[in-house]
Amino acid sequence: MKYTVIVHRDIQEGGVWGECPELPGCYSQGESVGELMRNMREAAELYLDEPENAYVFPVPVHSGRNIKPGLLLSILNRAGIDVNSIRR
């Protein structure tokens, strides 16, 4: 999934830092935007791997495009919910 990264320039220290609004508390920094984006990817992966976030289902900020089919199914699978057991 793709998530939004809001990039901020760090005027005092130099470089940039970023935050992901869909993942509260997920921040990172870098000397360049490229480094920041690599660090944000790692930060998001670590965020989603934390046990306390096991049932957090961040949905990317609406980008104006339709949500791809299968998104709900993948979210339910990630939560360990067997969709066949809840189908009528």
PDB file of N, CA, C and O in Angstrom:
ATOM      1  N   MET A   1       0.828  -1.176   0.000  1.00  0.00           N
ATOM      2  CA  MET A   1       0.000   0.000   0.000  1.00  0.00           C
ATOM      3  C   MET A   1       0.877   1.244   0.000  1.00  0.00           C
ATOM      4  O   MET A   1       1.992   1.238   0.520  1.00  0.00           O
ATOM      5  N   LYS A   2       0.366   2.279  -0.576  1.00  0.00           N
ATOM      6  CA  LYS A   2       1.092   3.547  -0.567  1.00  0.00           C
ATOM      7  C   LYS A   2       0.430   4.459   0.454  1.00  0.00           C
ATOM      8  O   LYS A   2      -0.795   4.554   0.531  1.00  0.00           O
ATOM      9  N   TYR A   3       1.267   5.122   1.229  1.00  0.00           N
ATOM     10  CA  TYR A   3       0.778   6.052   2.237  1.00  0.00           C
ATOM     11  C   TYR A   3       1.322   7.445   1.955  1.00  0.00           C
ATOM     12  O   TYR A   3       2.318   7.612   1.253  1.00  0.00           O
ATOM     13  N   THR A   4       0.663   8.414   2.503  1.00  0.00           N
ATOM     14  CA  THR A   4       1.079   9.802   2.348  1.00  0.00           C
ATOM     15  C   THR A   4       2.255  10.087   3.271  1.00  0.00           C
ATOM     16  O   THR A   4       2.257   9.657   4.425  1.00  0.00           O
ATOM     17  N   VAL A   5       3.242  10.799   2.779  1.00  0.00           N
ATOM     18  CA  VAL A   5       4.343  11.281   3.612  1.00  0.00           C
ATOM     19  C   VAL A   5       4.357  12.794   3.473  1.00  0.00           C
ATOM     20  O   VAL A   5       4.521  13.327   2.376  1.00  0.00           O
ATOM     21  N   ILE A   6       4.186  13.475   4.588  1.00  0.00           N
ATOM     22  CA  ILE A   6       4.276  14.933   4.596  1.00  0.00           C
ATOM     23  C   ILE A   6       5.725  15.282   4.915  1.00  0.00           C
ATOM     24  O   ILE A   6       6.252  14.913   5.964  1.00  0.00           O
ATOM     25  N   VAL A   7       6.350  15.994   3.999  1.00  0.00           N
ATOM     26  CA  VAL A   7       7.777  16.320   4.127  1.00  0.00           C
ATOM     27  C   VAL A   7       7.921  17.728   4.686  1.00  0.00           C
ATOM     28  O   VAL A   7       7.267  18.666   4.232  1.00  0.00           O
ATOM     29  N   HIS A   8       8.796  17.854   5.687  1.00  0.00           N
ATOM     30  CA  HIS A   8       9.088  19.142   6.319  1.00  0.00           C
ATOM     31  C   HIS A   8      10.584  19.411   6.207  1.00  0.00           C
ATOM     32  O   HIS A   8      11.402  18.508   6.386  1.00  0.00           O
ATOM     33  N   ARG A   9      10.927  20.634   5.915  1.00  0.00           N
ATOM     34  CA  ARG A   9      12.339  21.019   5.888  1.00  0.00           C
ATOM     35  C   ARG A   9      12.744  21.401   7.313  1.00  0.00           C
ATOM     36  O   ARG A   9      12.048  22.160   7.987  1.00  0.00           O
ATOM     37  N   ASP A  10      13.872  20.866   7.754  1.00  0.00           N
ATOM     38  CA  ASP A  10      14.386  21.185   9.092  1.00  0.00           C
ATOM     39  C   ASP A  10      15.368  22.341   8.950  1.00  0.00           C
ATOM     40  O   ASP A  10      16.539  22.138   8.627  1.00  0.00           O
ATOM     41  N   ILE A  11      14.888  23.537   9.191  1.00  0.00           N
ATOM     42  CA  ILE A  11      15.695  24.743   8.975  1.00  0.00           C
ATOM     43  C   ILE A  11      16.839  24.842   9.989  1.00  0.00           C
ATOM     44  O   ILE A  11      17.937  25.279   9.642  1.00  0.00           O
ATOM     45  N   GLN A  12      16.592  24.444  11.223  1.00  0.00           N
ATOM     46  CA  GLN A  12      17.615  24.561  12.265  1.00  0.00           C
ATOM     47  C   GLN A  12      18.738  23.540  12.093  1.00  0.00           C
ATOM     48  O   GLN A  12      19.915  23.884  12.197  1.00  0.00           O
ATOM     49  N   GLU A  13      18.376  22.290  11.831  1.00  0.00           N
ATOM     50  CA  GLU A  13      19.376  21.208  11.763  1.00  0.00           C
ATOM     51  C   GLU A  13      19.822  20.894  10.334  1.00  0.00           C
ATOM     52  O   GLU A  13      20.856  20.257  10.131  1.00  0.00           O
ATOM     53  N   GLY A  14      19.050  21.337   9.354  1.00  0.00           N
ATOM     54  CA  GLY A  14      19.319  20.951   7.969  1.00  0.00           C
ATOM     55  C   GLY A  14      18.625  19.620   7.679  1.00  0.00           C
ATOM     56  O   GLY A  14      18.209  18.917   8.600  1.00  0.00           O
ATOM     57  N   GLY A  15      18.507  19.288   6.425  1.00  0.00           N
ATOM     58  CA  GLY A  15      17.849  18.043   6.051  1.00  0.00           C
ATOM     59  C   GLY A  15      16.335  18.176   6.076  1.00  0.00           C
ATOM     60  O   GLY A  15      15.791  19.280   6.077  1.00  0.00           O
ATOM     61  N   VAL A  16      15.675  17.044   6.096  1.00  0.00           N
ATOM     62  CA  VAL A  16      14.218  17.003   6.077  1.00  0.00           C
ATOM     63  C   VAL A  16      13.719  15.944   7.060  1.00  0.00           C
ATOM     64  O   VAL A  16      14.446  15.029   7.445  1.00  0.00           O
ATOM     65  N   TRP A  17      12.468  16.099   7.449  1.00  0.00           N
ATOM     66  CA  TRP A  17      11.829  15.073   8.256  1.00  0.00           C
ATOM     67  C   TRP A  17      10.423  14.874   7.716  1.00  0.00           C
ATOM     68  O   TRP A  17       9.874  15.752   7.051  1.00  0.00           O
ATOM     69  N   GLY A  18       9.845  13.714   8.004  1.00  0.00           N
ATOM     70  CA  GLY A  18       8.536  13.429   7.458  1.00  0.00           C
ATOM     71  C   GLY A  18       7.655  12.690   8.441  1.00  0.00           C
ATOM     72  O   GLY A  18       8.125  12.093   9.410  1.00  0.00           O
ATOM     73  N   GLU A  19       6.361  12.749   8.163  1.00  0.00           N
ATOM     74  CA  GLU A  19       5.378  12.053   8.978  1.00  0.00           C
ATOM     75  C   GLU A  19       4.343  11.410   8.071  1.00  0.00           C
ATOM     76  O   GLU A  19       4.092  11.879   6.961  1.00  0.00           O
ATOM     77  N   CYS A  20       3.754  10.344   8.553  1.00  0.00           N
ATOM     78  CA  CYS A  20       2.732   9.631   7.805  1.00  0.00           C
ATOM     79  C   CYS A  20       1.412   9.774   8.567  1.00  0.00           C
ATOM     80  O   CYS A  20       1.249   9.161   9.622  1.00  0.00           O
ATOM     81  N   PRO A  21       0.463  10.574   8.052  1.00  0.00           N
ATOM     82  CA  PRO A  21      -0.772  10.827   8.794  1.00  0.00           C
ATOM     83  C   PRO A  21      -1.624   9.581   9.030  1.00  0.00           C
ATOM     84  O   PRO A  21      -2.394   9.536   9.989  1.00  0.00           O
ATOM     85  N   GLU A  22      -1.499   8.571   8.171  1.00  0.00           N
ATOM     86  CA  GLU A  22      -2.276   7.344   8.358  1.00  0.00           C
ATOM     87  C   GLU A  22      -1.719   6.463   9.470  1.00  0.00           C
ATOM     88  O   GLU A  22      -2.413   5.575   9.966  1.00  0.00           O
ATOM     89  N   LEU A  23      -0.473   6.703   9.864  1.00  0.00           N
ATOM     90  CA  LEU A  23       0.185   5.913  10.911  1.00  0.00           C
ATOM     91  C   LEU A  23       0.616   6.863  12.026  1.00  0.00           C
ATOM     92  O   LEU A  23       1.759   7.319  12.036  1.00  0.00           O
ATOM     93  N   PRO A  24      -0.272   7.164  12.954  1.00  0.00           N
ATOM     94  CA  PRO A  24       0.035   8.134  14.009  1.00  0.00           C
ATOM     95  C   PRO A  24       1.325   7.787  14.763  1.00  0.00           C
ATOM     96  O   PRO A  24       1.491   6.676  15.266  1.00  0.00           O
ATOM     97  N   GLY A  25       2.220   8.756  14.826  1.00  0.00           N
ATOM     98  CA  GLY A  25       3.483   8.545  15.531  1.00  0.00           C
ATOM     99  C   GLY A  25       4.587   7.990  14.651  1.00  0.00           C
ATOM    100  O   GLY A  25       5.684   7.721  15.142  1.00  0.00           O
ATOM    101  N   CYS A  26       4.329   7.813  13.377  1.00  0.00           N
ATOM    102  CA  CYS A  26       5.335   7.281  12.450  1.00  0.00           C
ATOM    103  C   CYS A  26       6.059   8.457  11.801  1.00  0.00           C
ATOM    104  O   CYS A  26       5.504   9.144  10.943  1.00  0.00           O
ATOM    105  N   TYR A  27       7.303   8.679  12.220  1.00  0.00           N
ATOM    106  CA  TYR A  27       8.128   9.798  11.751  1.00  0.00           C
ATOM    107  C   TYR A  27       9.496   9.275  11.346  1.00  0.00           C
ATOM    108  O   TYR A  27       9.910   8.199  11.775  1.00  0.00           O
ATOM    109  N   SER A  28      10.182  10.029  10.531  1.00  0.00           N
ATOM    110  CA  SER A  28      11.579   9.737  10.239  1.00  0.00           C
ATOM    111  C   SER A  28      12.234  11.005   9.698  1.00  0.00           C
ATOM    112  O   SER A  28      11.589  12.044   9.563  1.00  0.00           O
ATOM    113  N   GLN A  29      13.523  10.901   9.392  1.00  0.00           N
ATOM    114  CA  GLN A  29      14.260  12.058   8.899  1.00  0.00           C
ATOM    115  C   GLN A  29      15.325  11.595   7.924  1.00  0.00           C
ATOM    116  O   GLN A  29      15.589  10.400   7.794  1.00  0.00           O
ATOM    117  N   GLY A  30      15.930  12.548   7.243  1.00  0.00           N
ATOM    118  CA  GLY A  30      17.006  12.236   6.313  1.00  0.00           C
ATOM    119  C   GLY A  30      17.702  13.507   5.872  1.00  0.00           C
ATOM    120  O   GLY A  30      17.208  14.615   6.083  1.00  0.00           O
ATOM    121  N   GLU A  31      18.852  13.328   5.260  1.00  0.00           N
ATOM    122  CA  GLU A  31      19.611  14.470   4.732  1.00  0.00           C
ATOM    123  C   GLU A  31      18.994  14.964   3.430  1.00  0.00           C
ATOM    124  O   GLU A  31      19.162  16.128   3.066  1.00  0.00           O
ATOM    125  N   SER A  32      18.278  14.083   2.724  1.00  0.00           N
ATOM    126  CA  SER A  32      17.634  14.440   1.464  1.00  0.00           C
ATOM    127  C   SER A  32      16.244  13.815   1.446  1.00  0.00           C
ATOM    128  O   SER A  32      15.924  12.976   2.289  1.00  0.00           O
ATOM    129  N   VAL A  33      15.427  14.222   0.493  1.00  0.00           N
ATOM    130  CA  VAL A  33      14.086  13.645   0.380  1.00  0.00           C
ATOM    131  C   VAL A  33      14.185  12.160   0.037  1.00  0.00           C
ATOM    132  O   VAL A  33      13.403  11.357   0.547  1.00  0.00           O
ATOM    133  N   GLY A  34      15.131  11.788  -0.815  1.00  0.00           N
ATOM    134  CA  GLY A  34      15.322  10.378  -1.163  1.00  0.00           C
ATOM    135  C   GLY A  34      15.645   9.535   0.058  1.00  0.00           C
ATOM    136  O   GLY A  34      15.073   8.462   0.247  1.00  0.00           O
ATOM    137  N   GLU A  35      16.566  10.022   0.891  1.00  0.00           N
ATOM    138  CA  GLU A  35      16.926   9.297   2.115  1.00  0.00           C
ATOM    139  C   GLU A  35      15.728   9.245   3.063  1.00  0.00           C
ATOM    140  O   GLU A  35      15.473   8.219   3.694  1.00  0.00           O
ATOM    141  N   LEU A  36      15.001  10.349   3.160  1.00  0.00           N
ATOM    142  CA  LEU A  36      13.812  10.378   4.008  1.00  0.00           C
ATOM    143  C   LEU A  36      12.808   9.315   3.569  1.00  0.00           C
ATOM    144  O   LEU A  36      12.269   8.594   4.409  1.00  0.00           O
ATOM    145  N   MET A  37      12.551   9.211   2.270  1.00  0.00           N
ATOM    146  CA  MET A  37      11.562   8.251   1.783  1.00  0.00           C
ATOM    147  C   MET A  37      11.999   6.816   2.067  1.00  0.00           C
ATOM    148  O   MET A  37      11.163   5.976   2.399  1.00  0.00           O
ATOM    149  N   ARG A  38      13.276   6.525   1.944  1.00  0.00           N
ATOM    150  CA  ARG A  38      13.772   5.181   2.302  1.00  0.00           C
ATOM    151  C   ARG A  38      13.579   4.933   3.798  1.00  0.00           C
ATOM    152  O   ARG A  38      13.162   3.850   4.206  1.00  0.00           O
ATOM    153  N   ASN A  39      13.884   5.939   4.603  1.00  0.00           N
ATOM    154  CA  ASN A  39      13.723   5.808   6.050  1.00  0.00           C
ATOM    155  C   ASN A  39      12.251   5.688   6.441  1.00  0.00           C
ATOM    156  O   ASN A  39      11.912   4.944   7.361  1.00  0.00           O
ATOM    157  N   MET A  40      11.374   6.416   5.744  1.00  0.00           N
ATOM    158  CA  MET A  40       9.940   6.343   6.045  1.00  0.00           C
ATOM    159  C   MET A  40       9.382   4.962   5.712  1.00  0.00           C
ATOM    160  O   MET A  40       8.528   4.448   6.434  1.00  0.00           O
ATOM    161  N   ARG A  41       9.852   4.368   4.639  1.00  0.00           N
ATOM    162  CA  ARG A  41       9.412   3.013   4.282  1.00  0.00           C
ATOM    163  C   ARG A  41       9.762   2.043   5.414  1.00  0.00           C
ATOM    164  O   ARG A  41       8.938   1.228   5.829  1.00  0.00           O
ATOM    165  N   GLU A  42      10.996   2.147   5.901  1.00  0.00           N
ATOM    166  CA  GLU A  42      11.431   1.289   7.000  1.00  0.00           C
ATOM    167  C   GLU A  42      10.626   1.582   8.272  1.00  0.00           C
ATOM    168  O   GLU A  42      10.220   0.659   8.977  1.00  0.00           O
ATOM    169  N   ALA A  43      10.400   2.855   8.559  1.00  0.00           N
ATOM    170  CA  ALA A  43       9.636   3.238   9.751  1.00  0.00           C
ATOM    171  C   ALA A  43       8.212   2.692   9.686  1.00  0.00           C
ATOM    172  O   ALA A  43       7.682   2.216  10.689  1.00  0.00           O
ATOM    173  N   ALA A  44       7.593   2.760   8.510  1.00  0.00           N
ATOM    174  CA  ALA A  44       6.227   2.254   8.346  1.00  0.00           C
ATOM    175  C   ALA A  44       6.191   0.743   8.523  1.00  0.00           C
ATOM    176  O   ALA A  44       5.274   0.215   9.152  1.00  0.00           O
ATOM    177  N   GLU A  45       7.175   0.043   7.976  1.00  0.00           N
ATOM    178  CA  GLU A  45       7.232  -1.417   8.147  1.00  0.00           C
ATOM    179  C   GLU A  45       7.378  -1.783   9.614  1.00  0.00           C
ATOM    180  O   GLU A  45       6.700  -2.688  10.103  1.00  0.00           O
ATOM    181  N   LEU A  46       8.257  -1.086  10.314  1.00  0.00           N
ATOM    182  CA  LEU A  46       8.444  -1.347  11.749  1.00  0.00           C
ATOM    183  C   LEU A  46       7.177  -1.017  12.531  1.00  0.00           C
ATOM    184  O   LEU A  46       6.799  -1.754  13.441  1.00  0.00           O
ATOM    185  N   TYR A  47       6.527   0.078  12.183  1.00  0.00           N
ATOM    186  CA  TYR A  47       5.289   0.487  12.835  1.00  0.00           C
ATOM    187  C   TYR A  47       4.239  -0.612  12.705  1.00  0.00           C
ATOM    188  O   TYR A  47       3.598  -0.988  13.686  1.00  0.00           O
ATOM    189  N   LEU A  48       4.070  -1.120  11.494  1.00  0.00           N
ATOM    190  CA  LEU A  48       3.039  -2.128  11.245  1.00  0.00           C
ATOM    191  C   LEU A  48       3.390  -3.486  11.838  1.00  0.00           C
ATOM    192  O   LEU A  48       2.503  -4.314  12.046  1.00  0.00           O
ATOM    193  N   ASP A  49       4.680  -3.730  12.116  1.00  0.00           N
ATOM    194  CA  ASP A  49       5.100  -4.993  12.717  1.00  0.00           C
ATOM    195  C   ASP A  49       4.944  -5.020  14.234  1.00  0.00           C
ATOM    196  O   ASP A  49       5.003  -6.090  14.839  1.00  0.00           O
ATOM    197  N   GLU A  50       4.748  -3.864  14.854  1.00  0.00           N
ATOM    198  CA  GLU A  50       4.618  -3.803  16.309  1.00  0.00           C
ATOM    199  C   GLU A  50       3.328  -4.481  16.768  1.00  0.00           C
ATOM    200  O   GLU A  50       2.272  -4.247  16.182  1.00  0.00           O
ATOM    201  N   PRO A  51       3.396  -5.325  17.815  1.00  0.00           N
ATOM    202  CA  PRO A  51       2.196  -6.024  18.301  1.00  0.00           C
ATOM    203  C   PRO A  51       1.047  -5.084  18.667  1.00  0.00           C
ATOM    204  O   PRO A  51      -0.115  -5.413  18.430  1.00  0.00           O
ATOM    205  N   GLU A  52       1.357  -3.920  19.242  1.00  0.00           N
ATOM    206  CA  GLU A  52       0.268  -3.009  19.630  1.00  0.00           C
ATOM    207  C   GLU A  52      -0.436  -2.410  18.413  1.00  0.00           C
ATOM    208  O   GLU A  52      -1.517  -1.836  18.543  1.00  0.00           O
ATOM    209  N   ASN A  53       0.171  -2.540  17.234  1.00  0.00           N
ATOM    210  CA  ASN A  53      -0.456  -2.045  16.016  1.00  0.00           C
ATOM    211  C   ASN A  53      -1.036  -3.181  15.169  1.00  0.00           C
ATOM    212  O   ASN A  53      -1.399  -2.975  14.010  1.00  0.00           O
ATOM    213  N   ALA A  54      -1.120  -4.375  15.752  1.00  0.00           N
ATOM    214  CA  ALA A  54      -1.568  -5.546  15.003  1.00  0.00           C
ATOM    215  C   ALA A  54      -2.970  -5.366  14.437  1.00  0.00           C
ATOM    216  O   ALA A  54      -3.284  -5.910  13.378  1.00  0.00           O
ATOM    217  N   TYR A  55      -3.809  -4.617  15.123  1.00  0.00           N
ATOM    218  CA  TYR A  55      -5.174  -4.426  14.640  1.00  0.00           C
ATOM    219  C   TYR A  55      -5.423  -3.014  14.137  1.00  0.00           C
ATOM    220  O   TYR A  55      -6.566  -2.565  14.047  1.00  0.00           O
ATOM    221  N   VAL A  56      -4.342  -2.322  13.811  1.00  0.00           N
ATOM    222  CA  VAL A  56      -4.460  -1.008  13.182  1.00  0.00           C
ATOM    223  C   VAL A  56      -4.524  -1.265  11.685  1.00  0.00           C
ATOM    224  O   VAL A  56      -3.625  -1.886  11.117  1.00  0.00           O
ATOM    225  N   PHE A  57      -5.566  -0.798  11.060  1.00  0.00           N
ATOM    226  CA  PHE A  57      -5.711  -0.994   9.626  1.00  0.00           C
ATOM    227  C   PHE A  57      -5.689   0.358   8.932  1.00  0.00           C
ATOM    228  O   PHE A  57      -6.733   0.885   8.546  1.00  0.00           O
ATOM    229  N   PRO A  58      -4.499   0.912   8.776  1.00  0.00           N
ATOM    230  CA  PRO A  58      -4.418   2.233   8.158  1.00  0.00           C
ATOM    231  C   PRO A  58      -4.862   2.187   6.712  1.00  0.00           C
ATOM    232  O   PRO A  58      -4.397   1.354   5.934  1.00  0.00           O
ATOM    233  N   VAL A  59      -5.742   3.063   6.366  1.00  0.00           N
ATOM    234  CA  VAL A  59      -6.187   3.174   4.987  1.00  0.00           C
ATOM    235  C   VAL A  59      -5.540   4.430   4.426  1.00  0.00           C
ATOM    236  O   VAL A  59      -5.660   5.509   5.006  1.00  0.00           O
ATOM    237  N   PRO A  60      -4.858   4.291   3.303  1.00  0.00           N
ATOM    238  CA  PRO A  60      -4.205   5.463   2.733  1.00  0.00           C
ATOM    239  C   PRO A  60      -5.200   6.601   2.515  1.00  0.00           C
ATOM    240  O   PRO A  60      -6.376   6.373   2.229  1.00  0.00           O
ATOM    241  N   VAL A  61      -4.709   7.817   2.654  1.00  0.00           N
ATOM    242  CA  VAL A  61      -5.536   8.987   2.400  1.00  0.00           C
ATOM    243  C   VAL A  61      -6.044   8.896   0.970  1.00  0.00           C
ATOM    244  O   VAL A  61      -5.289   8.564   0.056  1.00  0.00           O
ATOM    245  N   HIS A  62      -7.315   9.188   0.780  1.00  0.00           N
ATOM    246  CA  HIS A  62      -7.930   9.048  -0.546  1.00  0.00           C
ATOM    247  C   HIS A  62      -7.185   9.897  -1.559  1.00  0.00           C
ATOM    248  O   HIS A  62      -7.016  11.105  -1.392  1.00  0.00           O
ATOM    249  N   SER A  63      -6.751   9.237  -2.602  1.00  0.00           N
ATOM    250  CA  SER A  63      -5.959   9.922  -3.623  1.00  0.00           C
ATOM    251  C   SER A  63      -6.783  10.330  -4.832  1.00  0.00           C
ATOM    252  O   SER A  63      -6.239  10.817  -5.823  1.00  0.00           O
ATOM    253  N   GLY A  64      -8.095  10.133  -4.753  1.00  0.00           N
ATOM    254  CA  GLY A  64      -8.934  10.458  -5.894  1.00  0.00           C
ATOM    255  C   GLY A  64      -9.141   9.272  -6.813  1.00  0.00           C
ATOM    256  O   GLY A  64      -9.929   9.337  -7.756  1.00  0.00           O
ATOM    257  N   ARG A  65      -8.431   8.187  -6.536  1.00  0.00           N
ATOM    258  CA  ARG A  65      -8.590   6.978  -7.339  1.00  0.00           C
ATOM    259  C   ARG A  65      -9.447   5.990  -6.573  1.00  0.00           C
ATOM    260  O   ARG A  65      -9.551   6.073  -5.349  1.00  0.00           O
ATOM    261  N   ASN A  66     -10.053   5.068  -7.277  1.00  0.00           N
ATOM    262  CA  ASN A  66     -10.846   4.032  -6.620  1.00  0.00           C
ATOM    263  C   ASN A  66      -9.930   3.080  -5.870  1.00  0.00           C
ATOM    264  O   ASN A  66      -8.799   2.829  -6.286  1.00  0.00           O
ATOM    265  N   ILE A  67     -10.432   2.553  -4.758  1.00  0.00           N
ATOM    266  CA  ILE A  67      -9.659   1.572  -4.001  1.00  0.00           C
ATOM    267  C   ILE A  67      -9.648   0.274  -4.798  1.00  0.00           C
ATOM    268  O   ILE A  67     -10.686  -0.157  -5.301  1.00  0.00           O
ATOM    269  N   LYS A  68      -8.502  -0.338  -4.914  1.00  0.00           N
ATOM    270  CA  LYS A  68      -8.350  -1.551  -5.701  1.00  0.00           C
ATOM    271  C   LYS A  68      -9.151  -2.694  -5.083  1.00  0.00           C
ATOM    272  O   LYS A  68      -9.232  -2.813  -3.860  1.00  0.00           O
ATOM    273  N   PRO A  69      -9.745  -3.537  -5.937  1.00  0.00           N
ATOM    274  CA  PRO A  69     -10.446  -4.704  -5.425  1.00  0.00           C
ATOM    275  C   PRO A  69      -9.471  -5.574  -4.631  1.00  0.00           C
ATOM    276  O   PRO A  69      -8.304  -5.699  -5.001  1.00  0.00           O
ATOM    277  N   GLY A  70      -9.934  -6.150  -3.581  1.00  0.00           N
ATOM    278  CA  GLY A  70      -9.101  -7.023  -2.772  1.00  0.00           C
ATOM    279  C   GLY A  70      -8.477  -6.333  -1.582  1.00  0.00           C
ATOM    280  O   GLY A  70      -7.871  -6.993  -0.737  1.00  0.00           O
ATOM    281  N   LEU A  71      -8.612  -4.998  -1.492  1.00  0.00           N
ATOM    282  CA  LEU A  71      -8.013  -4.290  -0.362  1.00  0.00           C
ATOM    283  C   LEU A  71      -8.629  -4.742   0.955  1.00  0.00           C
ATOM    284  O   LEU A  71      -7.914  -5.038   1.912  1.00  0.00           O
ATOM    285  N   LEU A  72      -9.964  -4.797   1.000  1.00  0.00           N
ATOM    286  CA  LEU A  72     -10.622  -5.240   2.226  1.00  0.00           C
ATOM    287  C   LEU A  72     -10.220  -6.662   2.567  1.00  0.00           C
ATOM    288  O   LEU A  72      -9.957  -6.973   3.728  1.00  0.00           O
ATOM    289  N   LEU A  73     -10.172  -7.526   1.564  1.00  0.00           N
ATOM    290  CA  LEU A  73      -9.778  -8.915   1.793  1.00  0.00           C
ATOM    291  C   LEU A  73      -8.368  -8.988   2.373  1.00  0.00           C
ATOM    292  O   LEU A  73      -8.124  -9.767   3.294  1.00  0.00           O
ATOM    293  N   SER A  74      -7.447  -8.198   1.855  1.00  0.00           N
ATOM    294  CA  SER A  74      -6.076  -8.228   2.372  1.00  0.00           C
ATOM    295  C   SER A  74      -6.013  -7.705   3.800  1.00  0.00           C
ATOM    296  O   SER A  74      -5.230  -8.203   4.608  1.00  0.00           O
ATOM    297  N   ILE A  75      -6.832  -6.703   4.117  1.00  0.00           N
ATOM    298  CA  ILE A  75      -6.872  -6.183   5.484  1.00  0.00           C
ATOM    299  C   ILE A  75      -7.398  -7.254   6.441  1.00  0.00           C
ATOM    300  O   ILE A  75      -6.840  -7.465   7.517  1.00  0.00           O
ATOM    301  N   LEU A  76      -8.478  -7.926   6.037  1.00  0.00           N
ATOM    302  CA  LEU A  76      -9.040  -8.987   6.876  1.00  0.00           C
ATOM    303  C   LEU A  76      -8.056 -10.143   7.030  1.00  0.00           C
ATOM    304  O   LEU A  76      -7.916 -10.697   8.121  1.00  0.00           O
ATOM    305  N   ASN A  77      -7.378 -10.507   5.954  1.00  0.00           N
ATOM    306  CA  ASN A  77      -6.377 -11.574   6.040  1.00  0.00           C
ATOM    307  C   ASN A  77      -5.250 -11.192   6.990  1.00  0.00           C
ATOM    308  O   ASN A  77      -4.783 -12.023   7.769  1.00  0.00           O
ATOM    309  N   ARG A  78      -4.814  -9.945   6.928  1.00  0.00           N
ATOM    310  CA  ARG A  78      -3.745  -9.482   7.821  1.00  0.00           C
ATOM    311  C   ARG A  78      -4.165  -9.570   9.275  1.00  0.00           C
ATOM    312  O   ARG A  78      -3.343  -9.798  10.163  1.00  0.00           O
ATOM    313  N   ALA A  79      -5.462  -9.384   9.506  1.00  0.00           N
ATOM    314  CA  ALA A  79      -5.988  -9.462  10.871  1.00  0.00           C
ATOM    315  C   ALA A  79      -6.230 -10.897  11.304  1.00  0.00           C
ATOM    316  O   ALA A  79      -6.604 -11.152  12.449  1.00  0.00           O
ATOM    317  N   GLY A  80      -6.017 -11.834  10.387  1.00  0.00           N
ATOM    318  CA  GLY A  80      -6.220 -13.231  10.735  1.00  0.00           C
ATOM    319  C   GLY A  80      -7.692 -13.628  10.713  1.00  0.00           C
ATOM    320  O   GLY A  80      -8.073 -14.622  11.331  1.00  0.00           O
ATOM    321  N   ILE A  81      -8.510 -12.873  10.016  1.00  0.00           N
ATOM    322  CA  ILE A  81      -9.939 -13.169   9.940  1.00  0.00           C
ATOM    323  C   ILE A  81     -10.189 -14.013   8.700  1.00  0.00           C
ATOM    324  O   ILE A  81      -9.838 -13.615   7.590  1.00  0.00           O
ATOM    325  N   ASP A  82     -10.796 -15.178   8.892  1.00  0.00           N
ATOM    326  CA  ASP A  82     -11.125 -16.071   7.788  1.00  0.00           C
ATOM    327  C   ASP A  82     -12.425 -15.597   7.163  1.00  0.00           C
ATOM    328  O   ASP A  82     -13.493 -15.716   7.764  1.00  0.00           O
ATOM    329  N   VAL A  83     -12.329 -15.054   5.947  1.00  0.00           N
ATOM    330  CA  VAL A  83     -13.516 -14.483   5.306  1.00  0.00           C
ATOM    331  C   VAL A  83     -14.550 -15.559   5.005  1.00  0.00           C
ATOM    332  O   VAL A  83     -15.749 -15.276   5.007  1.00  0.00           O
ATOM    333  N   ASN A  84     -14.119 -16.761   4.753  1.00  0.00           N
ATOM    334  CA  ASN A  84     -15.062 -17.836   4.458  1.00  0.00           C
ATOM    335  C   ASN A  84     -15.959 -18.126   5.645  1.00  0.00           C
ATOM    336  O   ASN A  84     -17.098 -18.559   5.469  1.00  0.00           O
ATOM    337  N   SER A  85     -15.462 -17.893   6.849  1.00  0.00           N
ATOM    338  CA  SER A  85     -16.277 -18.179   8.052  1.00  0.00           C
ATOM    339  C   SER A  85     -17.344 -17.120   8.287  1.00  0.00           C
ATOM    340  O   SER A  85     -18.281 -17.357   9.051  1.00  0.00           O
ATOM    341  N   ILE A  86     -17.226 -15.945   7.644  1.00  0.00           N
ATOM    342  CA  ILE A  86     -18.225 -14.905   7.872  1.00  0.00           C
ATOM    343  C   ILE A  86     -19.130 -14.681   6.671  1.00  0.00           C
ATOM    344  O   ILE A  86     -20.054 -13.869   6.728  1.00  0.00           O
ATOM    345  N   ARG A  87     -18.867 -15.400   5.584  1.00  0.00           N
ATOM    346  CA  ARG A  87     -19.736 -15.283   4.400  1.00  0.00           C
ATOM    347  C   ARG A  87     -21.062 -15.946   4.661  1.00  0.00           C
ATOM    348  O   ARG A  87     -21.138 -16.940   5.384  1.00  0.00           O
ATOM    349  N   ARG A  88     -22.126 -15.392   4.065  1.00  0.00           N
ATOM    350  CA  ARG A  88     -23.461 -15.983   4.229  1.00  0.00           C
ATOM    351  C   ARG A  88     -23.734 -16.979   3.142  1.00  0.00           C
ATOM    352  O   ARG A  88     -24.807 -17.581   3.113  1.00  0.00           O
TER     353      ARG A  88
END
